[in-house]
Amino acid sequence: MNQQYIIKKGDMVLQPCNLTIGPYAGTCIYRYQEDNYTVKDRTHKIIERSCRFYGSSYVFKKEDTIRITGINSKPPILFTPLFPTYFFPTHSDRKEENTWINIHYVSHIKPMKEKKCKVIFVDKQSITVNISAHSMQHQYLNGIYYYYMMDRAAKVATFDPESPIDYSKSQINIYEALAKYSLFEQK
């Protein structure tokens, strides 16, 4: 079990899990094309630590999302624009069962009985979550909307709205990345 986990490139899901020390005391980390593993830390603690690591507080990241998108309930957050880290919550951040999912790895959402759903990822891994497929789809679309609004604003800020930022290049244009960071300044 790792300690002091920080969200990084390739992270698909942070899902609370039970440990011998208590319910939801750990976090199951799902990474792209890797085996999942458990971290002995609460999910919300990892989210807060990751926000600070990437230069802001969790509260400020939530406020940014609200300001940019108008999404007030269970807003998605962006940890860093340097690689795909747009995560959306499945529940309120006050609920211990809240799972965080990266929009870039979701393949599809499958409804299940008893208001549950299965989220299948692009690498064929999956998780089951205690919310309806409809609610999950809504949260997923909120994450996509936030991604779109950030991408559109960055294109306008770089004066090249026709050309998206290509994060797969070995060297990214630092001006493009800084343009996304500039969106977080208080207005």
C-alpha positions as CSV (number, residue, x, y, z in Angstrom):
1,M,0.0,0.0,0.0
2,N,1.3,3.4,-1.0
3,Q,1.2,6.5,1.2
4,Q,0.8,10.1,0.2
5,Y,-0.7,9.3,-3.2
6,I,-1.0,12.1,-5.8
7,I,-3.1,11.9,-8.9
8,K,-1.0,11.4,-12.0
9,K,-1.3,10.8,-15.7
10,G,-3.0,7.4,-16.4
11,D,-5.3,7.5,-13.3
12,M,-8.8,6.6,-14.3
13,V,-10.7,6.2,-11.0
14,L,-10.3,6.8,-7.2
15,Q,-12.9,4.7,-5.5
16,P,-13.3,4.5,-1.7
17,C,-12.9,1.0,-0.3
18,N,-13.1,-0.7,3.1
19,L,-10.0,-1.6,5.1
20,T,-9.7,-3.5,8.3
21,I,-9.3,-0.2,10.1
22,G,-12.7,1.0,9.0
23,P,-15.2,1.6,6.2
24,Y,-14.1,3.7,3.3
25,A,-10.7,4.1,5.0
26,G,-8.8,3.2,1.8
27,T,-8.9,4.1,-1.8
28,C,-8.8,1.7,-4.8
29,I,-6.8,3.3,-7.6
30,Y,-7.6,2.2,-11.2
31,R,-4.9,3.1,-13.7
32,Y,-5.0,2.8,-17.4
33,Q,-3.8,-0.7,-18.5
34,E,-2.5,-1.6,-15.1
35,D,-3.8,-3.6,-12.2
36,N,-5.7,-1.7,-9.6
37,Y,-4.3,-1.3,-6.1
38,T,-5.3,0.0,-2.7
39,V,-3.9,3.1,-1.0
40,K,-4.3,3.4,2.8
41,D,-5.8,6.9,2.6
42,R,-9.3,8.3,2.3
43,T,-10.3,9.3,-1.2
44,H,-11.1,12.9,-0.3
45,K,-7.7,13.3,1.3
46,I,-6.0,12.2,-1.9
47,I,-8.2,14.7,-3.9
48,E,-7.3,17.5,-1.5
49,R,-3.6,16.6,-1.5
50,S,-3.5,16.4,-5.3
51,C,-5.1,19.8,-5.7
52,R,-2.5,21.3,-3.4
53,F,0.3,19.5,-5.3
54,Y,-0.9,21.0,-8.6
55,G,-1.0,24.5,-7.2
56,S,-4.4,25.1,-5.6
57,S,-6.8,24.1,-2.9
58,Y,-9.8,21.8,-3.5
59,V,-12.2,24.6,-2.6
60,F,-10.6,26.9,-5.1
61,K,-10.7,24.2,-7.9
62,K,-14.5,23.8,-7.2
63,E,-15.0,27.5,-7.3
64,D,-13.2,27.7,-10.6
65,T,-15.5,25.1,-12.1
66,I,-18.5,26.9,-10.8
67,R,-17.3,30.2,-12.2
68,I,-16.4,28.7,-15.6
69,T,-19.4,26.4,-16.1
70,G,-22.1,27.4,-13.7
71,I,-22.2,23.8,-12.4
72,N,-23.0,24.2,-8.7
73,S,-23.9,20.6,-7.7
74,K,-21.1,18.0,-7.6
75,P,-18.8,20.0,-9.9
76,P,-16.0,18.2,-11.8
77,I,-12.4,19.4,-11.3
78,L,-9.3,19.8,-13.3
79,F,-6.0,19.0,-11.4
80,T,-3.6,20.1,-14.1
81,P,-4.1,21.0,-17.8
82,L,-0.7,19.4,-18.7
83,F,-2.3,16.0,-19.1
84,P,-5.9,14.6,-18.9
85,T,-7.0,15.0,-15.3
86,Y,-10.6,16.1,-15.6
87,F,-12.4,14.1,-12.8
88,F,-16.0,14.1,-11.9
89,P,-17.6,13.0,-8.6
90,T,-20.3,10.4,-8.3
91,H,-21.7,11.8,-5.1
92,S,-21.5,14.9,-3.0
93,D,-18.0,15.5,-1.6
94,R,-19.5,15.1,1.9
95,K,-20.3,11.5,1.2
96,E,-17.6,8.9,2.1
97,E,-18.7,6.7,-0.8
98,N,-17.9,9.5,-3.4
99,T,-15.9,8.0,-6.3
100,W,-13.9,10.3,-8.7
101,I,-13.7,9.3,-12.3
102,N,-11.5,10.7,-15.1
103,I,-13.7,11.6,-18.1
104,H,-10.9,10.7,-20.6
105,Y,-11.1,7.0,-19.9
106,V,-14.8,6.3,-19.8
107,S,-16.0,4.0,-22.6
108,H,-19.7,3.6,-21.6
109,I,-22.1,3.4,-18.7
110,K,-24.3,0.4,-18.2
111,P,-27.5,0.5,-16.0
112,M,-27.9,-2.2,-13.4
113,K,-30.7,-3.1,-10.9
114,E,-31.3,-1.3,-7.7
115,K,-30.1,2.1,-8.9
116,K,-26.6,1.0,-9.6
117,C,-24.5,1.3,-12.7
118,K,-21.4,-0.2,-14.2
119,V,-18.8,2.1,-15.7
120,I,-16.6,0.4,-18.4
121,F,-13.3,2.1,-19.2
122,V,-11.4,2.1,-22.5
123,D,-9.0,-0.6,-21.3
124,K,-12.0,-2.9,-20.4
125,Q,-11.7,-2.4,-16.6
126,S,-14.9,-1.6,-14.9
127,I,-16.4,-0.5,-11.6
128,T,-19.8,-0.7,-10.0
129,V,-21.2,2.5,-8.4
130,N,-24.3,3.0,-6.2
131,I,-26.0,5.6,-8.4
132,S,-28.3,5.3,-11.3
133,A,-26.9,5.2,-14.9
134,H,-28.9,8.4,-15.5
135,S,-27.2,10.2,-12.6
136,M,-23.8,8.9,-13.7
137,Q,-24.4,10.0,-17.3
138,H,-25.3,13.5,-16.0
139,Q,-22.1,13.7,-14.0
140,Y,-20.0,12.5,-16.9
141,L,-21.6,15.1,-19.2
142,N,-20.8,17.8,-16.6
143,G,-17.2,16.7,-16.8
144,I,-17.2,16.8,-20.6
145,Y,-18.8,20.3,-20.5
146,Y,-16.1,21.6,-18.2
147,Y,-13.4,20.1,-20.5
148,Y,-15.0,21.7,-23.5
149,M,-15.3,25.2,-21.8
150,M,-11.6,25.0,-20.7
151,D,-10.5,23.9,-24.2
152,R,-12.5,26.6,-25.9
153,A,-11.3,29.3,-23.6
154,A,-7.6,28.2,-24.1
155,K,-8.0,28.2,-27.9
156,V,-9.4,31.7,-27.8
157,A,-6.6,32.8,-25.4
158,T,-4.0,31.5,-27.8
159,F,-5.6,33.3,-30.7
160,D,-5.9,30.1,-32.6
161,P,-9.5,28.7,-32.0
162,E,-9.2,26.3,-34.9
163,S,-6.1,24.4,-33.6
164,P,-6.5,22.4,-30.3
165,I,-3.6,21.9,-27.9
166,D,-1.8,18.6,-28.7
167,Y,-0.8,17.0,-25.4
168,S,0.6,14.0,-27.1
169,K,3.5,15.9,-28.7
170,S,6.8,15.3,-27.0
171,Q,7.2,19.0,-26.4
172,I,4.0,20.9,-25.7
173,N,3.7,24.6,-26.4
174,I,4.2,26.2,-23.0
175,Y,2.1,29.2,-24.1
176,E,-0.9,27.0,-24.7
177,A,-0.5,25.3,-21.3
178,L,-0.1,28.7,-19.5
179,A,-3.2,30.0,-21.3
180,K,-5.3,27.2,-19.6
181,Y,-3.7,28.1,-16.2
182,S,-4.5,31.8,-16.7
183,L,-8.2,30.9,-16.8
184,F,-7.9,30.1,-13.1
185,E,-7.0,33.7,-12.1
186,Q,-9.7,35.5,-10.1
187,K,-11.8,37.8,-12.3
